[in-house]
Structure formats: C-alpha cells, structure tokens
Amino acid sequence: MNHPEIVLRAATPGDIPQILDFIRGLAEYEKLAHEAVATPALLETHLFGERPAAEVVIAEADGVPAGFALFFHSFSTFLGQPGLYLEDLFVLPGHRGLGIGRRLMVHLAQLAVARGCGRFEWSVLDWNEPAIRLYRSLGAVGLDEWTVQRVTGEALQALARSDA
C-alpha cells in the first residue's frame, strides 16, 4: 500500500473555502448539517481578523487537503493555566485510516505543551465509537460525571436581555 506524505500546516485566509467544506462534512457526519451556518465572512473575521477566536491546522495528504482541527485556548482556574480546547477534528472519508487524526491530535498536544497549557480537552458524541477508540488509544479519559451545557440562538439572546 502506498502511504501518502502527510503534512500539517496552519491555515491561512485562502483556506476558508476548504475549512467550510470540512465543517460541512463534519456536520453531515454528526447528523447536524442543519446547524452548520458558518459563512466565509464569519470565518474570516473570527479565524483571521483583528482578534482571532480560534486557530485551524490543515492536514494534507500528498498536497491534497485531507482533514482539519479547529481549536482555541481556554483557562483552568483550578490549574491556574491555559488549556487547549479542540472544537472540531475531521478527516475526509477517503483519507481515514492513514493516521491523520492521530497526527493532528499529537500536533495539538505538542502545541499545548509548548504554550504552557495544563490540559488538552474536547467533547465527542457518545455514539462516535471510532473517535472514542482513537481518543482512548491516546490516553484520554472520559469525564462521565460532566455534561455539556449550551445556550444558543434565541435562548442566548433572551438570557443576554434578562435582568441579573
């Protein structure tokens, strides 16, 4: 079997169309396509604007975009250190099984260590067994006692308008 050359690189504004394709592919895989409303303008502002909210690493296989990881910094008050939070990791179906997901995870762990982070964390859908197997093989531990809470859309707007 021919193994492609895998290269990881920081995304640039020119990658926005590809990043959107990855986001849409992930949303379809997670059965959440109806929630993927990101636009090129939003990504340009929030990934490459004056105050970037997140970063993206692109994985290429023989020069062809094959996957991505989108992440940002968090902060742990208990540790007193920043953390690195992986929001999305996606590898195109035709490039799975080549170790790209593992390479992206190792790369992010290396970034976390280099940036003085005390933790690297993410969420995974409970039915996504291939991802869970990968994460367990990397030494990740599930935090079963924690649940994700979210306020979005009109509920977020209403909360922001409410009196404290």
N, C-alpha and C positions, 0 to 999 in steps of 0.2 A: 504494500500500500504506500502510495506517495504521500508524504507528510508536507503540508504547505508551511512556508515560513510565516510565523505569527509575529506581528509587530504591534505593540501597544503605543499609542500616542495621545497627547492631549488634543481635544477637539478645538477647532477654530470656527469662526463665524461661517466660513464656507461649508462647514459640515452640517449646518442647520437642517437642510432637507433630509439628509441621511439620519440625523438624530430623530426627526419627526417620523421617518419610516420605522426606525427601531421602536419608538414609543407606540406607534400604531400596531406593530407586530406583537409587542408585549401585551398591549391591551386586548388584542384578539385572543392571544394565548390564555390570558387570565379571564376571558369571557367578560371583559369590561370595556369593550370598544365604545360603547355609548358615553363613557366617562372621559375619553381621550379628546379633549377640546383644545389642546395646545396649538398655538399658531406660530409661524416663523417670527412674527414681530414680538410675541411674548418670550420666545426662547432667546431672541437676540438681546432683549432688554435684561432678562434675568440670568442668562448664562454669560453674556459678553458685554453687558452695559457697564455703567459707572460703578455700580455696587453689585457684583455678581453674587447670586444666592446659592449657586451650585457649580460644580465642575463636571466635565464629561471626559472619559477616556474611551477612545475608539480602538477596537481590535480589528486588525486587518489580516487576512489570510492571503498570502501571495499578492498583496496590494489591493485586495478587494475587501470593502467593509464587511465584517462578519459578526460583530457584536459590539455592545457598549456597556458602560457602567456610568451611572449618574449618581453623584454623592455630594455631601455638604458637611460642614462642621457643626457639631452640637457641643454641649458643655455639660459635664457631670459635676454637680455641686458636691456630691459625696467624695469624688476623687480629687476635686479641685483642678481638673484638667479638661482640655477639649477632648472631644470624641469625633470619630468619623462615622457618619451615617450613610449607608448605601440605600438610596431610594429605589433604584432600578438597575437590574442586570439582565441582559437579554442577548442571546446568541441565536442567529438565524438558523432555522431547522437544517439547512444544508451544510452547516458548519459545526453542528453539535457532534460531540464525541472526539473532538480534536484537542481537548484540554483548554479551550479558550476561556470558559467560565472559571476554571481553576486559576489560570494565568491572571485573569482580571482580579480575582479575589486576593491572590498573593501580592499583586501590584498595589492594591488598595491597603493591604496590611502593612506593606513596606512604607507607603506614604504616611499612614497613621503613626508608625513608629518614628519616622524621620521628622514628623511635625509635632512630636511630643504628646500624642494622643494617648489617653489611658484606656480607651476602648474603641472597638470597631463593631458596630451592630447594624441590624437590618431586620425587616419583617419578611415573612414568607407565608403564602397561603397554605393552610393546613392540608390541602389536597395535592399540593405540588411535590409529590414524592421524589422525582428526580433531583429537584433542587435541594430538598431536605437531606437526601443521601449525600449530595456534594458537600453541603454545609457541615454535616456530622463528620465527614471524612477529613474536613479541615480543622476539626476540634471545636466547632461551635456547639453551644449548649442552648436548648430551647428554654425560654422563660415562661413556663406554663402558668405561673401564678400572675402574670401580667396580661392585660388586654389592651388593645389599641383603642383609643377614643378619638373621635373626629367630629368636628363641626365644620360644615362647608356650605356653600351656596346661600340660600335664603336664611337658613338657620344661623350661619355666621353673621350675615347682615343684621338679623334681628338681635343677636347677642351683642353686637357692637353698638346698636342703638339703645339697648336697655340701660336702665339706671343700675348702678352698682349696689 
